[in-house]
């Protein structure tokens, strides 16, 4: 395939393992696995797959992120109190300035595209 086509083939990358900063964790012991498949535009564009085990933590976005949930259930609550449950098949955008809480109810896996300012 050409160099301008990228398949989301997780076997082509080594996963990274991480967790939210301890000061951001509200409940549980969430653990992240990330398969970053693309880094472009001088490190300002990323695409891949992210997965988290159950837990609840604070989030603050300076970037644009487009997501499609592949599996699991999460609740994303903005600082304004609006809670949205996302599950397999749901797609959404988190815009710069979004602050709130991400709660993984069931291990959640998403595809993402992130664009930094």
C-alpha positions in Angstrom: 0.0 0.0 0.0 1.2 3.6 -0.6 2.8 5.7 2.1 -0.3 8.0 2.1 -2.6 5.2 3.3 -2.4 4.0 7.0 -4.3 1.0 8.3 -5.1 0.9 12.0 -3.1 -2.3 12.3 -2.1 -2.6 16.0 0.4 -5.4 15.3 2.6 -2.8 13.6 3.4 -0.8 16.7 4.6 -1.4 20.3 1.9 -0.3 22.8 2.7 2.3 25.5 1.5 1.8 29.0 0.6 4.7 31.3 -1.9 6.1 33.8 -3.3 9.5 34.7 -1.3 11.5 37.1 -2.1 10.5 40.7 -3.4 14.0 41.6 -6.0 13.7 38.8 -7.4 10.3 39.9 -10.8 10.5 41.6 -11.6 6.8 41.9 -10.1 3.4 41.0 -6.8 2.6 39.4 -7.2 3.3 35.7 -4.4 2.0 33.4 -3.9 3.1 29.8 -2.6 1.2 26.8 -1.9 3.4 23.7 -1.0 2.2 20.2 0.1 5.5 18.5 0.0 4.7 14.8 0.7 8.2 13.4 2.7 11.2 14.5 2.8 13.9 11.9 3.0 17.7 11.3 6.0 18.2 13.5 4.4 16.3 16.4 1.1 18.2 16.4 -1.1 15.4 14.9 -1.5 11.9 16.3 -3.7 9.0 15.5 -4.1 5.6 17.0 -6.0 3.4 19.5 -6.3 4.0 23.3 -7.7 1.7 26.0 -8.3 2.3 29.7 -9.3 0.0 32.5 -12.1 1.3 34.9 -11.5 4.4 37.0 -12.3 8.1 37.2 -10.0 11.1 36.7 -10.0 14.8 35.8 -9.3 15.8 32.2 -8.4 19.1 30.6 -8.0 19.5 26.8 -5.8 22.0 25.1 -6.1 20.0 21.8 -8.8 18.9 19.4 -9.6 15.2 19.7 -11.9 13.1 17.5 -12.8 9.7 18.9 -14.8 6.7 18.0 -15.5 4.2 20.8 -14.7 0.6 19.7 -15.7 -1.1 22.9 -16.7 -0.5 26.5 -18.6 2.2 28.3 -17.4 5.6 29.7 -19.1 8.7 31.0 -17.6 12.0 30.2 -18.8 14.9 32.4 -18.0 18.5 31.7 -17.3 21.0 34.4 -20.8 22.4 33.6 -22.3 19.1 34.9 -23.4 17.7 31.5 -22.7 14.0 31.5 -22.5 12.0 28.3 -22.3 8.2 28.2 -20.3 6.9 25.3 -20.2 3.3 24.1 -19.2 1.2 21.0 -20.1 3.0 17.8 -20.3 6.5 19.3 -18.1 9.2 17.8 -17.4 12.7 19.2 -15.0 15.6 19.4 -13.5 17.1 22.5 -12.5 20.7 21.7 -9.7 22.8 23.3 -10.9 24.2 26.6 -13.0 21.1 27.6 -12.5 20.3 31.3 -14.2 17.7 33.3 -14.1 14.0 34.3 -13.6 10.8 32.3 -15.1 7.8 34.0 -14.5 4.4 32.5 -17.3 2.1 33.7 -16.3 -0.9 31.5 -12.8 -1.1 29.9 -13.0 1.3 27.0 -11.1 1.3 23.7 -11.3 4.1 21.3 -9.7 5.2 18.0 -8.5 8.8 18.1 -7.1 11.6 16.0 -5.5 14.5 18.0 -4.5 17.9 16.6 -2.4 20.1 18.9 -2.7 23.9 18.4 
